[in-house]
Amino acid sequence: MIKYNLKCHNDHEFESWFSNSEEYEKLNKNNLLECIYCTSKKISKSIMAPMISNLKNDQNQFELVNKSLNDEKNKLIKLRNYIEKNFDYVGKDFSKKVREVYYDKKNKRAFYGTTTSKEREELAEEGIDLFSIPWINKDN
């Protein structure tokens, strides 16, 4: 059995158990997973700290895992800093701005913001691919 922290596209986080990672992938691919708060079927794995047991007091192993998690967190913070420095924040106007750039090929503006699940689906139907990143809290 494996437990995953899951997150829907509305940023609701919850946990669920699976017999193995392939089961999660299969269920998610077939849209059989849904958010326990809003019933969204757009589910992804959230960043999680693994459970480690029976280390036989080997502090080095724990430190390696902790260092790896901190390294990943630092990479996400660097990515967030880069985006905030080099992209314009458009907030909830993101889907409108994406369409402007997509249909006006001359406009190459870089920006970031938020969308609702409905807006995201509509953009996908228009052939507009979006890229989501975990927006990690800098203070955490």
C-alpha positions in Angstrom: 0.0 0.0 0.0 1.1 3.5 -0.8 -0.4 6.8 0.5 -0.3 9.9 -1.7 -1.1 13.5 -1.0 -3.3 14.6 -3.8 -4.3 18.0 -5.1 -7.1 19.1 -7.4 -6.8 22.0 -9.8 -8.7 24.1 -7.3 -5.8 23.6 -4.8 -7.7 21.3 -2.5 -5.4 18.8 -0.9 -6.3 15.4 0.5 -4.8 11.9 1.0 -5.6 8.6 -0.5 -4.3 5.1 -0.4 -3.4 2.9 -3.4 -2.2 -0.6 -3.7 0.7 0.7 -5.8 1.8 3.6 -7.9 0.5 2.0 -11.1 -3.0 1.8 -9.6 -2.9 5.6 -9.0 -1.8 6.2 -12.5 -4.5 4.0 -14.0 -7.3 5.5 -11.9 -6.2 9.1 -12.6 -5.7 8.4 -16.4 -9.3 7.1 -16.5 -10.7 10.1 -14.5 -11.8 7.8 -11.7 -10.2 10.0 -9.0 -12.0 13.0 -7.7 -11.5 15.7 -5.2 -13.3 15.1 -1.9 -14.1 18.8 -1.6 -15.3 19.9 -5.0 -15.5 16.6 -7.0 -13.0 17.8 -9.6 -11.5 15.0 -11.6 -8.3 16.9 -12.4 -6.1 15.4 -9.8 -2.3 15.4 -9.4 0.2 14.2 -6.7 1.1 16.9 -4.3 4.6 17.4 -2.8 4.8 15.1 0.2 7.4 13.9 2.7 7.8 10.2 2.5 7.3 8.0 5.6 10.5 6.4 6.6 10.6 3.5 9.0 13.1 1.1 10.5 16.2 3.1 9.7 18.0 1.4 12.6 19.1 4.8 13.9 21.0 5.6 10.8 20.9 9.4 10.9 22.8 9.7 7.7 20.0 8.1 5.7 17.4 10.5 7.2 19.7 13.5 6.5 20.0 12.4 2.8 16.3 12.3 2.4 15.8 15.6 4.2 18.5 17.2 2.1 16.9 15.9 -1.1 13.5 17.4 -0.1 15.1 20.7 0.7 16.9 20.7 -2.6 13.6 20.2 -4.5 11.9 22.9 -2.4 14.8 25.3 -3.2 14.4 24.5 -6.9 10.7 25.4 -6.8 11.4 28.6 -4.9 14.0 29.6 -7.6 11.5 28.8 -10.3 8.9 31.0 -8.5 11.4 33.8 -8.1 12.3 33.6 -11.8 8.7 33.7 -12.8 7.9 36.6 -10.5 10.9 38.6 -11.8 10.5 37.9 -15.6 6.7 37.5 -16.1 3.8 39.9 -15.6 1.2 38.8 -13.1 -2.3 39.0 -14.6 -4.2 37.3 -11.8 -7.7 36.0 -12.7 -7.4 37.6 -16.2 -5.0 34.8 -17.2 -7.3 32.9 -19.6 -8.2 36.2 -21.3 -4.5 37.1 -21.7 -3.6 33.6 -22.9 -6.2 33.9 -25.7 -4.9 37.3 -26.7 -1.3 35.9 -27.1 -2.5 32.6 -28.7 -4.6 34.3 -31.4 -2.2 37.2 -32.0 1.0 35.4 -32.9 3.0 38.6 -32.9 2.5 39.1 -29.2 5.1 37.1 -27.2 4.3 38.5 -23.7 5.2 36.3 -20.8 2.8 36.3 -17.9 1.3 34.1 -15.2 -1.9 34.0 -13.2 -4.8 31.7 -12.2 -7.7 30.0 -14.0 -10.8 28.2 -12.9 -11.3 24.6 -13.9 -13.9 25.6 -16.4 -11.6 28.1 -18.0 -8.8 25.6 -18.1 -11.0 23.1 -19.9 -12.2 25.7 -22.4 -8.6 26.6 -23.2 -7.7 23.0 -23.7 -10.6 22.6 -26.1 -9.2 25.5 -28.1 -5.9 23.7 -28.3 -4.2 26.0 -25.8 -1.8 24.0 -23.5 -1.1 25.4 -20.1 1.8 24.6 -17.7 1.1 24.5 -14.0 3.8 24.5 -11.4 3.6 24.0 -7.6 3.5 27.5 -6.2 5.5 26.8 -3.1 5.3 29.2 -0.2 8.6 31.0 0.3 8.2 31.3 4.0 7.4 27.6 4.7 
